[in-house]
Amino acid sequence: MARAHLSVGADFTAGTVPPRLFGSFVEHMGRGVYTGIFEPGHPSADERGFRGDVLDRVREIGPTVVRYPGGNYVSGHNWEDGIGPVADRPRRLDLAWRTIETNEFGLHEFVHWARAAGTEPMMAINLGTRGVQEALDLVEYANHPGGTAWSDLRRRNGDEDPFGIRLWCLGNEMDGPWQVGHKTAAEYGRLAAEAGRAMRLVDPSIELVACGSSHSAMPTFGEWERTVLELAYDQVDYISAHTYYEETDGPGEFLAKAVDMDSYIESVVATADAVRARGRHRKRIHVSFDEWNVWYQSRHRSGGIHQQTDDWAVAPRVIEDEYSVTDAVVVATMLHALLRHGERVRIACQAQLVNVIGMVRSEPGGAAWTQTVAHPFRVMREHARGQILDVRARGDHYDAGRLGDAPVVDAAGTWDPDGGTLALFLANRDLTEPAEVRIALHGFGELRPGRAEVLTAGPGQDRHTGNNETAPEAVGMRPLDGVRIEGGEVSVTLPPLSWAAVPLDVI
């Protein structure tokens, strides 16, 4: 049995939990939109064509912000194609994924869907094939009250009141040679600065995200962030980060991928702070980790880093991964990494929401169900409140291959003094043995165990078990018994390969 000893104190915190840390992402890719969140004629669809069964699951998961419409898709996207009467909207080639975009679902539909889902919209603009003027027009259309050509067109198209979109991404993955309109760091940084400066003239209240590297293995990683921020520091609030992981070299290394994510975040923050110091800037740039998840790219790759289709279909099945118990534990530890760095990672979007590497899956005309990876997201979003705890840990480690030694037990926690709740999030990376965890508590007063839950393989299951159309609830959260508090110390035993949420309430 592995052992870990953690120490947490009410006075030792690492910032406030950012509400936007629990976001997601909807891209016009595969069936993310069509037969995903939008399917007129589905038995559950409302008058706008939004699938009610999918909406129910999205509301339950509870993403606080949703990024749209891409992703790679946005770099060839004309936002004007998705407004006005649906019958008049053009069909376009989507060069990112080699599909046909019908534009039946556009800006108005997304804003109304986001309102129905109870989430904040995060809009991306096209800085691949378009530029400053198109960005200005979109902000005016979306956010200006009225009395101008673009804002009055929005009103004629059915929305009298402005959308009030606060979060804007200045393009997507512009460092990637796969991106339509790919640019060098200097080209992109100058364009982002020009677009951001102009957009704020239309609406000074907006928050802007500059493109960081597409992942930490990019040959320009670090240098890209430095150049972009040196050119655009005063115009932006965030620098983006993206990463996806898959099991390629055995489960031990895969389960430790959050170690790599921790390092990635710390490198981006260090680069941003170096630019701040060199430029004598007063504000700090935060991180928007607006794409992250498990993605089995090697299963889907048909040449290059991103999958494409060959037949220009409408909403084909693309990267519809079915997630397992193992994947859910990895996703949970990635959430731990984001939470640990919540003082600087102020936005994060688990990509994506529906069907395309989605937390929710749906079938055309049929059922919808929740994937395993949605459960840690939902539970952490519900429990992570107040202050981020600085969790100090010691305990058993194991050889995680290229990632070096990794702790068997990975942990994060929050303390909400107003609500009187301490929440501990614990993962056991050992595939076969339980882990005994002891947590020393300092300064919280008298506590009692709340409703602890665990995700792990059940009887007759293994680490590859997932949820699907025929077994939509095979894997989920279930009660975790045996949480004890004695003498200011919590003890709990985690099953092999598991993730648990352990809330403790002030008496």
N, C-alpha and C positions, 0 to 999 in steps of 0.2 A: 504494500500500500504506500502510495506517495504521500508526502506530508508537506504542508505549507503553513507558515505562521505570518499573519498579516497584522499590521498595526494601523489604526485610524484614530484621528483626534478631531474633535469639533473645531478646534482652533487652527488646524492644519489643512487648509483648503487651497485649491488651485483655480479659483475663479468661479463665476456663476454659470450654471448650465444654460447654454444658449438654446432657446426654443427651436431655432431653425436647424439645429443639428440633426433633427429627425425628419429629413426631407426625402423626396423621391424624384422621379424623372419620367416624363412621357415624351417620346420621340416619334416622329412619323417614320417608323421603321417596322417592317414586318407587320404583325398584327397588334402592335402597341395601341394604336388608335382604332382602326377599322376591325370590327369584331372583337375588340378589346374593351376600351371604355365607351365606344360608340358603335351602335348597331341598330339602326332603325328597323323595325319589324321583329326584333327579338321579343319573346313573350314578356320580358321584364322591362322593356324599353319605355321611357317616358315620352312626352310630346316632343322633346328635343332630340330623341334618339339615343339618349344616354342609357346604358345598360344598368338597370336597377340592382341586379344581383352583384355586378362588379362594384358599383357604388357602395353597396352595403359592406362589402369586404374592405374596400378602401377606407371607409369611415371607421371601421373597426381597427384597422392597422393604424390609421391616424397620422399620415404624413403631414407635417406642419407647413411645408412648402413643396411645390412641384415645379421643376424646371421644364421648359417647353420652348420651341418645337424640336430642338436638337441641341447637341449631337451633330454628327457629320451632316445630317440632312440640312441643317440651317445654312450651311455655307453655299448652297445653291438655291435657297428658298426666297421667293418673292412674297412678302407678307400680304400684299394687295390681292393676290390670287385667292385668298381665303376669306374675303369679305364680300358683302352684297348678296343678292339672290343666288341661291345655290345653283339654280339652273344656268346661270350666266358665268359660273366660275370655270376657268380653263383647266384642262387636264395637262399635266406637265411631266416631263422626264425627271426623275430623281436620280441624279448622277452618283450620289453617295452610295445608294444601295441597288441601283439599276432596276428600279421599279417605276410604275406609273402612279403619280399622285393625283387623285381626283379633286382635292381641295374641298370636298364636302364638309370637312371639319376644319375650321380655321380659328382666327383670333377670338371672335365673339363666342363661338362654341366652347373654346377652351376656358375663357373667363367664366362663363356660366357653369361649366362643369366643375371648375375649381371652387366656385361658391357652393355648389351642391355637395361637393366632397368636404367642405369646411377647411380648405387649405389655401395658402397664399400662393399666387402665381409668380413664377420667376421666368422672365422672358429673355430669350436669346435673340440677338440681331445678327444679320448676315454681314460679316466683314470679309467674306471670301470673294464673292462675285459682285458685291455691292459696297456702299461706303457711307460717307457722312450724311448726305442728303436723305437717303432712304431711312437711316436711323432717326434723323430729325422728324421725318414725316410720320414714322411709326409712333414715336413718343407723343407727338402732337395729336395724332388720331386717338391714341389710347388714353391720354391723361389730361388733355386740355379741355376745359369745361364747354366751350362753344364759341361761336362767333368767328371762326376761321374755316377755311375750306376743308381741311382734314377733320377737325372736330365736328363740324356740322355734317360731314358725310357719315361719321360714326352715329350721330343722332338719327339721320335718315335711315341708317341700317338697323335701327331698333333699340339703341342704347342711349337714352338722353344723358344719363350721368356718366362722367368719365370712369374708366376702369381703375385708376389709381394704382397702377402697377409700380411697386417700389424697387424691385430687384431686377437688374438688367445685366446679362452676360454680353461682353463685347466680343462676339464671335465664339468659335469653338475649335480647340486643338489646332490652332493655326501653325504650330511647329511641325505638324505631321505631313509628310509628302503625299499621303493618301487624301488630304483635305483639298476639296475644290477651292482654288484660290490660295493655296499654301504660300506662306510668306516667310521671309527671314525675320529674325527677332527685331532688327532695326526697322524693317518695313512695317511689321505689325505694331510695334510699340508706338511709332509715330502715328499710324492710323488710329489706334485705340485712343491715344491722347487727343487727337483732333475730334474723333467721334464723341468721346466722353465730355470734352469741354463744350461742344455744341449741344449735346443732349441736355446738359445741365442748364443751358440758357433757356430751354423750353420748360424744364421742370427741375428746379434746384433741389427738390427733396429726394431725388432718386439715388440709389446706391448702385455702384458699378463694379463688375467683376472683370478683371483682365485675364486673358488666357495665360496660364502657366504651361508647363510641359505636359504632354499627353500621358507620360508615365516616367518613372525615375530612371528607366533604362535607356531613354532617348540619348543620343550622343551629345545633344546640346543642353541636357539637363543642368540646371544651375546657371550656366552662362545665359540661357534663354531668359530665365527669371530676372537675372541682374540687368540685362539690356532693356527688357520691356519695362521694368520698374524705373530704371533711370530715365526713361523717356516719358513715362506716364504716371509717375508716383503721385503727383498732385491731383490728377484727375480720377483716380480709382480708389476704391475702398478695400478690395479683395484681390488676391491672386488665386487662380484656380489650381487644383490638383486632381488628377485622375489616376485610378489604378484598378486593375482586375487581377484576380488570382485564380489558379486552377491547380489540380493535383497532377504533377508531372513526375516528381521524383520521390514518390512514396508519401504515405499519410503523415508521417512525423514532421517532415518539412512543411507540408501543406498546412497542418494545424498550427504552425508557428508563423504564418505569414503576417500576423499582426506585428511581429517584431520588425519586419521590413517596413510596414506602414508607419510605425512609430518613427523610424529613422528617416523615412521620406518626409514626414511632416516637420521634423526638427530641422532638416536641411533647408526646406522651403522657408521656414520661419527665420533661420539664420541668415539666409540670403536677403530676405526682405529687410531685416534689421540692419544688415551691413549697408544696404542702399540708403536706408534711413539715416544712418550715422554719417555716411559720406556726403549726403545731400543736405544735412542739417535740417531734416524735416521734423516737424513736431508730432504729427499723427503717426500711428502704427498701421501698417497694412496687415489685414487678417487673411486667413485662408478660407476659401470656399472649396471644400472637397466635394465637388458637385457631380462626380461620377465615381462610384466604387461598388464592387460586388465580387462574387465568384462568377466567373465566365469561362466555360470550357471551350476556348477558342480553337484548340487543336482538334476538337471533334467536328468543327464546322468549316475550318479554313479550306478555301478552294483557290488559294493563291493570294499572297500578300497578308497583311495583318488583319484586315477586316473582310468579313464574308460579303460577297455580293451574289445576286442572282443573275441568271442569264437570259430570262425571257420577258423582261419588262412587264411583269405581272402586277396586279393590284393587290396589295397587302398579302404577300406570300408568307408561308411559315419560315421564320428566320430565327435562329438561335433560341429556340424554346427549350432551354435546359430544364430538366426535372431535378430538383434539389433534394439532397439526402440529409440524414442526421449529421454526417460529417460536415457537409457544407454549412448547415445551420450553426454548428459550433464555431467554424471559421468566421462566419459572418458576425456572430456574437463577439468574438475577440476583436474583430475590426471595429465594431461599435465601442468596445472598451478603449481602443486606441484613440478614436475620435473624441470620446468623452474625456480621457486623460489630458488631451490637448485642447479642451474646450475653451480655454482662455484665448486661444488664437484661432482655432478652427471654429468659426462662428456660423458657418453654413455647411451642410453635407447632404448629399442626395444619393440614396441607394438606387442604383440604376439596374434595371428599370422597374416600372410599377406593374405593368400587365403584359403577360405573354413573352415579350422579348426579355430574356433573362429576368423574368418578372417575379415579384412577390405574390402576384395573383395570376392564375391561369384561367382561360375561358375557351369554350368551344363555340363556333358559329351556330347560332340557334339553339345551343345546348347549355350545359352547366358551367358554373364558375366555382373555383375552389382556391384555397390559400396554400401556398407553398411553405415548406419547413422554414425557410430563411426569414419569413415574415414574423415568426413568433418572437424571436429575440428582439426584433425591431419594435414590435407592438408593446412588449412588456417593458423594455427599457424606456420607451417614450412615455409610458404610463407612470413609471416609478422614479425616473431621474428628474429630481426637482431640487431647487435651491442651490447649494454649493457643491462643487466638485471636490471630493475628498482626495487628499494626497496619500494614496495607499502605499505604505512601506511594506515590502514583502521579503521574506527569505524562505527557502525551502528547496525541494528536490528539483533538479534540472535534467534535461536529456539532450542527446545529440540531434539537432535539427538540420543536419547536413550543411548546406551552404550558409544557413542562417546562424550557425554556431550553436552554443548552448542556449536552450530556451526553458523557461520555467514550466513545470508540469501544470501548475495552477496559474491561470491568468485572472487578474481581478481589476475591478474598478468600483467606485462607489460614490454616492451623493448623500448630502445631509440637508434636510429642509427644516430649519429651526422653527419656522412659522407653522408648518404642518406637523411638526414633531415626529418626523419619519426619517430614519436612516435606511438607505437601500444599498445592499451589497450585491454585486454581479460577479459570478464566479464560473470559470470554465475549467474542466478537467480534460487535459489533452491526452491522457493515457488511454490507449485503446482497450486495455484488458483489465486494469486494476482500478479500484476506487481510490479516492484521495481524501485524506483527513485534513480538514482546514480548521485552524484556530485563529480567531480574530480578536486582538486586544483592543478594547474600547476605552477612549479617554475623553472625558468632559461632556458626555452626552446625557448624564443623569440616568435614572432607572429606566430600562427598556424591557420590552417583552416581544417575543417573536410574532410577526404578522403571518400572512398567508404566503409561505414559500412555495415556489414552483420550480420544476426542473424539466428540461428537454433532453431526452436520451432515447436509445433504442429500447423498445418494449419487448415483452415475451414473444418469441418467434420472429423477431426482427434482427437486423444487423446494421452496421454503420452505413450501408448503401440504401436503406429503406427511405422512401420518400412518399409524398402525397400525389395522387393522380385522380383522374376522373372516376375511376371505379373504387378508389379508397381515399377519398378526399381528406379524411381525418386520421389517417394511419399514424402520423407523427404530430405531436403538439405538446403543449405544456400540461404537466400533471402535478399533483401535490408532492412536495418534498417533505417527508417526515424527519423527525429527529433533530431539529434545530434546537440547541440548548444554550442558555445564558447562565453562567455561573461565575461569580467573583469578578465581574467586569470583562469576561471573555466569552465570545460566542464560539461554539463548536458545531461543525456540520460535516457530514460525510457525503461526498459527491460520487455518483455512480461513474463507471468508466465512460469515457467519451460523452461528456454531458455539459450542459450549461444551466446555471440556476440563478434565479433572482430571490434574494433573501431580504425582505423588508423587516425592519424592527421599529416598533412604535414606542414613543415616550409614554410612560405610565402617568 
